[in-house]
Amino acid sequence: MKQKEIVTLQRSLLPDTEVLLNKQIEMEGKSSAYYLSMASWCHMMGYANAAKYLYTHADEERMHMMKIFQYVNEAGGHAIQPEITGVRHHFNSLREVFELILEHEIKVTKSINSIVDHAFGVKDFATFSFMQWYVTEQREEETMSRRALELFDIIGEEGIGLWTIDQELGKLHAAADSGQ
């Protein structure tokens, strides 16, 4: 069913697009809270570099949320502050943390792709163009998540393995920050 266009002097965002973007705002907000919780757990467990990586990642996810939030409002919509509940606070291992991160980033990618597909389908090229940054960002997020998880297989977790993995996560974090 073709969506009726409701574009006025005050509003350039279609209602269905606004709903999808608000769902993405919620996903990005939950991502930030999730990564902050993971960072705290890593910090408590002595994984200082993993904690730093995740504290930074939590901030980035909030920034992602805020970009969409502002876009929705600037396009005449109403961005909704998400209610964040059900955030997990305890994890079984450092490896589990990074497995969960990769799973989560794949879900975020699928959500971003759905918004892009929708925007293209309804010829909302402003939103389509805006979301291209997120498409590229998600490719980077998934790549970094896969690389972090590979460390567990390459190094192993026995002996000084977890300490070495934490050191390598610090290097991975530094490389990501420098754009390498």
Accessible surface in RSA format (square Angstrom, percent):
REM  Atomic radii and reference values for relative SASA: ProtOr
REM  Chains: A
REM  Algorithm: Lee & Richards
REM  Probe-radius: 1.40
REM  Slices: 20
REM RES _ NUM      All-atoms   Total-Side   Main-Chain    Non-polar    All polar
REM                ABS   REL    ABS   REL    ABS   REL    ABS   REL    ABS   REL
RES MET A   1   235.83 122.1 148.88  98.5  86.95 207.0 125.32 106.5 110.51 146.4
RES LYS A   2   179.72  87.7 149.44  91.7  30.28  72.1 113.03 101.7  66.70  71.0
RES GLN A   3    34.50  19.3  22.10  16.2  12.40  29.5  22.78  48.5  11.71   8.9
RES LYS A   4   164.78  80.4 149.57  91.8  15.21  36.2 102.91  92.6  61.87  65.9
RES GLU A   5   117.05  67.2  97.75  73.9  19.30  46.0  31.26  60.5  85.79  70.0
RES ILE A   6    77.73  44.2  74.04  55.2   3.69   8.9  77.73  56.0   0.00   0.0
RES VAL A   7    83.47  54.9  54.80  49.6  28.67  69.1  54.80  47.6  28.67  77.8
RES THR A   8    73.01  51.9  52.68  53.4  20.33  48.4  61.10  82.1  11.91  18.0
RES LEU A   9   180.75 100.7 142.57 102.0  38.18  96.0 146.25 102.7  34.50  92.8
RES GLN A  10   143.02  80.0 121.93  89.1  21.09  50.2  69.20 147.3  73.83  56.0
RES ARG A  11    46.09  19.4  44.49  22.7   1.61   3.8  22.92  31.3  23.18  14.0
RES SER A  12    70.43  59.5  54.63  72.9  15.80  36.4  38.20  81.3  32.23  45.2
RES LEU A  13     1.21   0.7   1.21   0.9   0.00   0.0   1.21   0.8   0.00   0.0
RES LEU A  14    11.09   6.2  11.09   7.9   0.00   0.0  11.09   7.8   0.00   0.0
RES PRO A  15    45.49  33.2  44.21  40.3   1.28   4.6  44.77  37.0   0.72   4.5
RES ASP A  16    72.38  50.7  70.49  70.2   1.90   4.5  10.77  25.3  61.61  61.4
RES THR A  17     0.00   0.0   0.00   0.0   0.00   0.0   0.00   0.0   0.00   0.0
RES GLU A  18    26.27  15.1  26.27  19.9   0.00   0.0   5.38  10.4  20.89  17.1
RES VAL A  19    78.87  51.9  76.00  68.8   2.87   6.9  78.52  68.2   0.36   1.0
RES LEU A  20    47.60  26.5  46.32  33.1   1.28   3.2  46.32  32.5   1.28   3.4
RES LEU A  21     0.00   0.0   0.00   0.0   0.00   0.0   0.00   0.0   0.00   0.0
RES ASN A  22    25.60  17.7  20.66  20.0   4.95  11.9  15.15  36.5  10.45  10.1
RES LYS A  23   127.10  62.0 120.39  73.9   6.71  16.0  74.25  66.8  52.85  56.3
RES GLN A  24     0.25   0.1   0.00   0.0   0.25   0.6   0.06   0.1   0.19   0.1
RES ILE A  25     0.00   0.0   0.00   0.0   0.00   0.0   0.00   0.0   0.00   0.0
RES GLU A  26    63.93  36.7  63.93  48.4   0.00   0.0  12.10  23.4  51.83  42.3
RES MET A  27    48.55  25.1  44.47  29.4   4.08   9.7  48.28  41.0   0.27   0.4
RES GLU A  28     0.68   0.4   0.68   0.5   0.00   0.0   0.00   0.0   0.68   0.6
RES GLY A  29     7.10   8.8   0.00   N/A   7.10   8.8   4.19  11.5   2.91   6.5
RES LYS A  30    76.21  37.2  75.59  46.4   0.62   1.5  34.58  31.1  41.63  44.3
RES SER A  31     0.18   0.1   0.18   0.2   0.00   0.0   0.12   0.3   0.06   0.1
RES SER A  32    16.48  13.9  16.42  21.9   0.06   0.1   4.67   9.9  11.81  16.6
RES ALA A  33    25.16  23.1  17.84  27.5   7.32  16.6  22.17  31.2   2.99   7.9
RES TYR A  34    39.82  18.6  39.82  22.7   0.00   0.0  27.57  20.7  12.26  15.1
RES TYR A  35     0.00   0.0   0.00   0.0   0.00   0.0   0.00   0.0   0.00   0.0
RES LEU A  36    94.29  52.5  94.23  67.4   0.06   0.1  94.23  66.2   0.06   0.1
RES SER A  37    11.47   9.7   3.36   4.5   8.11  18.7   8.74  18.6   2.73   3.8
RES MET A  38     0.00   0.0   0.00   0.0   0.00   0.0   0.00   0.0   0.00   0.0
RES ALA A  39     0.00   0.0   0.00   0.0   0.00   0.0   0.00   0.0   0.00   0.0
RES SER A  40    60.62  51.2  58.81  78.5   1.80   4.2  20.70  44.1  39.92  55.9
RES TRP A  41    14.13   5.7  10.26   5.0   3.86   9.1   8.08   4.3   6.05   9.8
RES CYS A  42     0.00   0.0   0.00   0.0   0.00   0.0   0.00   0.0   0.00   0.0
RES HIS A  43   108.99  59.6 100.20  69.6   8.79  22.5  67.72  69.8  41.28  48.0
RES MET A  44   124.47  64.5  87.54  57.9  36.93  87.9  62.29  53.0  62.18  82.4
RES MET A  45    96.80  50.1  70.86  46.9  25.94  61.8  59.73  50.8  37.07  49.1
RES GLY A  46    57.87  71.4   0.00   N/A  57.87  71.4  33.63  92.3  24.24  54.3
RES TYR A  47    34.16  15.9  34.11  19.4   0.04   0.1  14.93  11.2  19.23  23.7
RES ALA A  48    67.91  62.4  59.68  92.1   8.23  18.7  62.99  88.7   4.93  13.1
RES ASN A  49    36.41  25.1  35.79  34.6   0.62   1.5   0.41   1.0  36.00  34.8
RES ALA A  50     0.00   0.0   0.00   0.0   0.00   0.0   0.00   0.0   0.00   0.0
RES ALA A  51     2.13   2.0   2.13   3.3   0.00   0.0   2.13   3.0   0.00   0.0
RES LYS A  52   123.63  60.3 120.78  74.1   2.85   6.8  67.06  60.4  56.57  60.3
RES TYR A  53    13.31   6.2  11.95   6.8   1.36   3.5   7.82   5.9   5.50   6.8
RES LEU A  54     0.00   0.0   0.00   0.0   0.00   0.0   0.00   0.0   0.00   0.0
RES TYR A  55    79.10  36.9  77.60  44.1   1.51   3.9  61.70  46.4  17.40  21.5
RES THR A  56    39.36  28.0  36.92  37.4   2.44   5.8  24.39  32.8  14.97  22.6
RES HIS A  57    16.62   9.1  15.93  11.1   0.68   1.7   8.56   8.8   8.05   9.4
RES ALA A  58     3.50   3.2   3.26   5.0   0.24   0.5   3.45   4.9   0.05   0.1
RES ASP A  59   103.94  72.8  97.09  96.6   6.85  16.2  26.02  61.2  77.92  77.7
RES GLU A  60    56.51  32.4  54.57  41.3   1.94   4.6  22.44  43.4  34.07  27.8
RES GLU A  61     1.11   0.6   1.11   0.8   0.00   0.0   0.05   0.1   1.06   0.9
RES ARG A  62   130.52  54.8 130.49  66.5   0.03   0.1  39.86  54.5  90.66  54.9
RES MET A  63    85.59  44.3  80.61  53.4   4.98  11.9  77.43  65.8   8.16  10.8
RES HIS A  64     1.59   0.9   1.59   1.1   0.00   0.0   0.00   0.0   1.59   1.9
RES MET A  65     9.66   5.0   9.66   6.4   0.00   0.0   8.11   6.9   1.54   2.0
RES MET A  66    55.67  28.8  55.67  36.8   0.00   0.0  50.66  43.1   5.01   6.6
RES LYS A  67    65.33  31.9  60.29  37.0   5.04  12.0  40.64  36.6  24.69  26.3
RES ILE A  68     0.00   0.0   0.00   0.0   0.00   0.0   0.00   0.0   0.00   0.0
RES PHE A  69    40.86  20.4  40.86  25.3   0.00   0.0  40.86  24.8   0.00   0.0
RES GLN A  70    94.42  52.8  92.79  67.8   1.63   3.9  24.65  52.5  69.77  52.9
RES TYR A  71    35.80  16.7  33.78  19.2   2.02   5.3  31.36  23.6   4.43   5.5
RES VAL A  72     0.00   0.0   0.00   0.0   0.00   0.0   0.00   0.0   0.00   0.0
RES ASN A  73    68.25  47.1  52.33  50.6  15.91  38.3  24.49  58.9  43.76  42.3
RES GLU A  74   146.59  84.2 107.74  81.5  38.85  92.5  50.25  97.2  96.34  78.7
RES ALA A  75    12.70  11.7   6.63  10.2   6.07  13.8  12.36  17.4   0.34   0.9
RES GLY A  76    29.96  37.0   0.00   N/A  29.96  37.0  12.16  33.4  17.80  39.9
RES GLY A  77    13.76  17.0   0.00   N/A  13.76  17.0   1.43   3.9  12.33  27.6
RES HIS A  78   117.98  64.5 116.84  81.2   1.14   2.9  73.50  75.8  44.47  51.7
RES ALA A  79     5.46   5.0   0.00   0.0   5.46  12.4   0.00   0.0   5.46  14.5
RES ILE A  80    86.66  49.3  83.85  62.5   2.81   6.8  85.12  61.3   1.54   4.2
RES GLN A  81   117.51  65.7  99.90  73.0  17.62  41.9  58.09 123.7  59.42  45.1
RES PRO A  82    12.35   9.0   1.47   1.3  10.89  39.6   8.46   7.0   3.89  24.2
RES GLU A  83   137.57  79.0 119.89  90.7  17.68  42.1  53.04 102.6  84.52  69.0
RES ILE A  84    56.37  32.1  29.49  22.0  26.88  64.8  29.49  21.2  26.88  72.9
RES THR A  85    87.87  62.5  73.20  74.2  14.67  35.0  49.86  67.0  38.01  57.5
RES GLY A  86    82.36 101.6   0.00   N/A  82.36 101.6  42.77 117.4  39.60  88.7
RES VAL A  87    33.51  22.1  18.56  16.8  14.96  36.0  21.81  18.9  11.70  31.7
RES ARG A  88    88.86  37.3  79.38  40.5   9.48  22.6  49.70  67.9  39.16  23.7
RES HIS A  89   115.02  62.9 104.74  72.8  10.28  26.3  71.40  73.6  43.62  50.8
RES HIS A  90   130.50  71.3 125.75  87.4   4.75  12.2  91.06  93.8  39.44  45.9
RES PHE A  91    13.62   6.8   0.00   0.0  13.62  35.5   1.62   1.0  12.01  34.4
RES ASN A  92   129.39  89.2  96.12  92.9  33.27  80.1  29.16  70.2 100.23  96.9
RES SER A  93    41.02  34.7  35.52  47.4   5.50  12.7  32.14  68.4   8.88  12.4
RES LEU A  94     1.69   0.9   0.00   0.0   1.69   4.2   0.00   0.0   1.69   4.5
RES ARG A  95    62.45  26.2  62.45  31.8   0.00   0.0  22.53  30.8  39.92  24.2
RES GLU A  96    31.32  18.0  30.62  23.2   0.69   1.6  14.83  28.7  16.49  13.5
RES VAL A  97     0.00   0.0   0.00   0.0   0.00   0.0   0.00   0.0   0.00   0.0
RES PHE A  98     0.55   0.3   0.41   0.3   0.15   0.4   0.41   0.2   0.15   0.4
RES GLU A  99    62.69  36.0  61.25  46.3   1.44   3.4  16.03  31.0  46.66  38.1
RES LEU A 100    33.17  18.5  31.75  22.7   1.42   3.6  31.75  22.3   1.42   3.8
RES ILE A 101     1.30   0.7   1.30   1.0   0.00   0.0   1.30   0.9   0.00   0.0
RES LEU A 102    26.60  14.8  26.60  19.0   0.00   0.0  26.60  18.7   0.00   0.0
RES GLU A 103    96.66  55.5  92.93  70.3   3.72   8.9  36.71  71.0  59.94  48.9
RES HIS A 104    27.57  15.1  26.34  18.3   1.24   3.2  18.09  18.6   9.48  11.0
RES GLU A 105     0.87   0.5   0.87   0.7   0.00   0.0   0.00   0.0   0.87   0.7
RES ILE A 106    53.93  30.7  53.93  40.2   0.00   0.0  53.93  38.8   0.00   0.0
RES LYS A 107   124.40  60.7 120.54  74.0   3.86   9.2  67.86  61.1  56.55  60.2
RES VAL A 108     0.87   0.6   0.87   0.8   0.00   0.0   0.87   0.8   0.00   0.0
RES THR A 109    19.44  13.8  19.44  19.7   0.00   0.0  19.44  26.1   0.00   0.0
RES LYS A 110   136.13  66.4 132.54  81.3   3.59   8.5  81.67  73.5  54.46  58.0
RES SER A 111    29.01  24.5  21.28  28.4   7.72  17.8  14.02  29.9  14.98  21.0
RES ILE A 112     0.73   0.4   0.73   0.5   0.00   0.0   0.73   0.5   0.00   0.0
RES ASN A 113    72.24  49.8  68.22  65.9   4.02   9.7  24.55  59.1  47.69  46.1
RES SER A 114    65.28  55.2  55.54  74.1   9.75  22.5  29.31  62.4  35.97  50.4
RES ILE A 115     2.76   1.6   2.76   2.1   0.00   0.0   2.76   2.0   0.00   0.0
RES VAL A 116    20.87  13.7  20.87  18.9   0.00   0.0  20.87  18.1   0.00   0.0
RES ASP A 117   105.23  73.7  98.02  97.6   7.21  17.0  21.98  51.7  83.26  83.0
RES HIS A 118    37.69  20.6  28.96  20.1   8.73  22.3  20.88  21.5  16.81  19.6
RES ALA A 119     0.00   0.0   0.00   0.0   0.00   0.0   0.00   0.0   0.00   0.0
RES PHE A 120   119.78  59.9 116.28  72.0   3.50   9.1 116.28  70.5   3.50  10.0
RES GLY A 121    58.33  71.9   0.00   N/A  58.33  71.9  31.94  87.7  26.38  59.1
RES VAL A 122    44.43  29.2  24.95  22.6  19.49  47.0  31.87  27.7  12.56  34.1
RES LYS A 123   148.59  72.5 131.27  80.5  17.33  41.3  81.78  73.6  66.81  71.2
RES ASP A 124    18.02  12.6  10.99  10.9   7.03  16.6  11.13  26.2   6.89   6.9
RES PHE A 125   107.39  53.7 101.64  63.0   5.75  15.0 102.06  61.9   5.33  15.3
RES ALA A 126    70.53  64.9  53.12  82.0  17.41  39.6  62.44  87.9   8.10  21.4
RES THR A 127     0.12   0.1   0.12   0.1   0.00   0.0   0.00   0.0   0.12   0.2
RES PHE A 128    57.20  28.6  57.20  35.4   0.00   0.0  57.20  34.7   0.00   0.0
RES SER A 129    73.38  62.0  63.00  84.1  10.38  23.9  26.28  56.0  47.10  66.0
RES PHE A 130    43.56  21.8  30.87  19.1  12.69  33.0  40.97  24.8   2.58   7.4
RES MET A 131     0.00   0.0   0.00   0.0   0.00   0.0   0.00   0.0   0.00   0.0
RES GLN A 132    65.54  36.6  64.52  47.2   1.01   2.4  38.07  81.0  27.47  20.8
RES TRP A 133    93.15  37.4  84.54  40.9   8.61  20.2  64.10  34.2  29.05  47.1
RES TYR A 134     2.43   1.1   2.32   1.3   0.11   0.3   2.43   1.8   0.00   0.0
RES VAL A 135    54.20  35.7  49.73  45.0   4.47  10.8  51.04  44.4   3.16   8.6
RES THR A 136    80.30  57.1  76.52  77.6   3.79   9.0  52.37  70.3  27.93  42.2
RES GLU A 137    28.68  16.5  27.34  20.7   1.34   3.2   2.16   4.2  26.52  21.7
RES GLN A 138     4.27   2.4   4.24   3.1   0.03   0.1   1.91   4.1   2.37   1.8
RES ARG A 139   142.59  59.9 140.47  71.6   2.12   5.0  61.38  83.9  81.21  49.2
RES GLU A 140    93.56  53.7  89.96  68.1   3.60   8.6  40.19  77.7  53.37  43.6
RES GLU A 141     8.93   5.1   7.11   5.4   1.82   4.3   3.85   7.4   5.09   4.2
RES GLU A 142    10.51   6.0  10.51   8.0   0.00   0.0   0.00   0.0  10.51   8.6
RES THR A 143    76.88  54.7  73.58  74.6   3.31   7.9  61.67  82.8  15.21  23.0
RES MET A 144    39.54  20.5  39.54  26.2   0.00   0.0  21.68  18.4  17.86  23.7
RES SER A 145     2.31   1.9   1.82   2.4   0.49   1.1   0.43   0.9   1.88   2.6
RES ARG A 146    95.10  39.9  93.36  47.6   1.74   4.1  43.78  59.8  51.32  31.1
RES ARG A 147    90.26  37.9  89.70  45.7   0.56   1.3  30.03  41.0  60.23  36.5
RES ALA A 148     0.00   0.0   0.00   0.0   0.00   0.0   0.00   0.0   0.00   0.0
RES LEU A 149    29.92  16.7  29.73  21.3   0.19   0.5  29.88  21.0   0.03   0.1
RES GLU A 150    82.04  47.1  80.64  61.0   1.39   3.3  29.55  57.2  52.49  42.9
RES LEU A 151     7.03   3.9   7.03   5.0   0.00   0.0   7.03   4.9   0.00   0.0
RES PHE A 152     3.29   1.6   0.00   0.0   3.29   8.6   0.00   0.0   3.29   9.4
RES ASP A 153   104.81  73.4  74.37  74.0  30.44  72.0  33.18  78.1  71.63  71.4
RES ILE A 154   118.86  67.6  86.49  64.4  32.37  78.0  93.30  67.2  25.55  69.3
RES ILE A 155    56.37  32.1  25.22  18.8  31.15  75.1  30.48  21.9  25.90  70.3
RES GLY A 156    26.48  32.7   0.00   N/A  26.48  32.7  26.40  72.5   0.08   0.2
RES GLU A 157    59.36  34.1  45.13  34.1  14.23  33.9  15.72  30.4  43.64  35.6
RES GLU A 158   156.04  89.6 143.65 108.7  12.39  29.5  68.29 132.1  87.75  71.6
RES GLY A 159    81.38 100.4   0.00   N/A  81.38 100.4  45.79 125.7  35.59  79.7
RES ILE A 160   130.63  74.3 125.61  93.6   5.02  12.1 128.18  92.3   2.45   6.7
RES GLY A 161     4.22   5.2   0.00   N/A   4.22   5.2   3.78  10.4   0.44   1.0
RES LEU A 162    50.04  27.9  50.02  35.8   0.02   0.0  50.02  35.1   0.02   0.0
RES TRP A 163   158.57  63.6 151.02  73.1   7.55  17.7 133.53  71.2  25.04  40.6
RES THR A 164    35.51  25.3  35.51  36.0   0.00   0.0  31.57  42.4   3.94   6.0
RES ILE A 165     0.00   0.0   0.00   0.0   0.00   0.0   0.00   0.0   0.00   0.0
RES ASP A 166     6.53   4.6   6.53   6.5   0.00   0.0   1.26   3.0   5.27   5.3
RES GLN A 167    58.97  33.0  55.08  40.3   3.88   9.2  11.60  24.7  47.37  35.9
RES GLU A 168    48.28  27.7  46.14  34.9   2.15   5.1   6.16  11.9  42.12  34.4
RES LEU A 169     0.00   0.0   0.00   0.0   0.00   0.0   0.00   0.0   0.00   0.0
RES GLY A 170    15.87  19.6   0.00   N/A  15.87  19.6  11.35  31.1   4.52  10.1
RES LYS A 171   129.24  63.1 121.20  74.4   8.04  19.1  84.42  76.0  44.82  47.7
RES LEU A 172    24.79  13.8  21.28  15.2   3.52   8.8  24.16  17.0   0.64   1.7
RES HIS A 173    14.78   8.1  14.61  10.2   0.17   0.4   9.96  10.3   4.82   5.6
RES ALA A 174    57.71  53.1  50.00  77.2   7.71  17.5  54.09  76.2   3.62   9.6
RES ALA A 175    31.84  29.3  27.50  42.4   4.34   9.9  31.12  43.8   0.72   1.9
RES ALA A 176    45.86  42.2  21.99  33.9  23.87  54.3  27.77  39.1  18.10  47.9
RES ASP A 177    88.15  61.7  52.16  51.9  35.99  85.1  29.77  70.1  58.38  58.2
RES SER A 178    74.24  62.7  35.94  48.0  38.29  88.2  46.06  98.1  28.18  39.5
RES GLY A 179    69.65  85.9   0.00   N/A  69.65  85.9  35.60  97.7  34.04  76.2
RES GLN A 180   173.52  97.0 113.48  82.9  60.04 142.9  65.23 138.8 108.29  82.1
END  Absolute sums over single chains surface
CHAIN  1 A     9900.5       8245.1       1655.4       5804.6       4095.8
END  Absolute sums over all chains
TOTAL          9900.5       8245.1       1655.4       5804.6       4095.8
